[in-house]
Amino acid sequence: MSAIQTKKNVGRRDWLTQALLFGVSLCLQPLLALAKKPEALEAIQKIIGSNALNEGKVKLVLPPLIENGNLVVLKVSVDNPMTEQNYVKAIHIIAEGNPLPNVFSAYLTPRSGTANITTRVRLAESQKVWAIAQLSDGSFWQSSVQTMVTTSACTEEP
């Protein structure tokens, strides 16, 4: 083998190695963009501030096994009257595996009638999802569901 052929083989080998590493980095990049539990807990802390987070009053309905994370039906209801003196001010949904953990927030008034919300969300992976309700008296109530997603959504395209 001549020196020129050896240099071509090394060049080709280096090129293939770099191409493989580039391909692997593209595959892993979306996974690095996903929020994790610390970011989700930080988002919850921003919502509730120094207030206590109570269990109860909030019912979050989300399937425990989700075949496709692109369109997941999510239902939240809060067992609280909707009167001028006592009503649900906001409902926040936090998902620890999404690129942005605060999936959505809905703001209500006493005229909203009921504190029931049904929507569709995208879930990036198997994760814990929280529903947090803020009442007009300043209290915060929560419910959470652990769900398993078999086909992910919310990944960024390269």
Secondary structure, 3 states (H helix, E strand, C coil): CCHHHHHHHHHHHHHHHHHHHHHHHHHHHHHHCCCCHHHHHHHHHHHHCCCCEEECCEEEECCCEECCCCCEEEEEEECCCCCCCCCEEEEEEEECCCCCCEEEEEECCHHHCCCEEEEEECCCCCEEEEEEEEECCCCEEEEEEEEEECCCCCCCCC
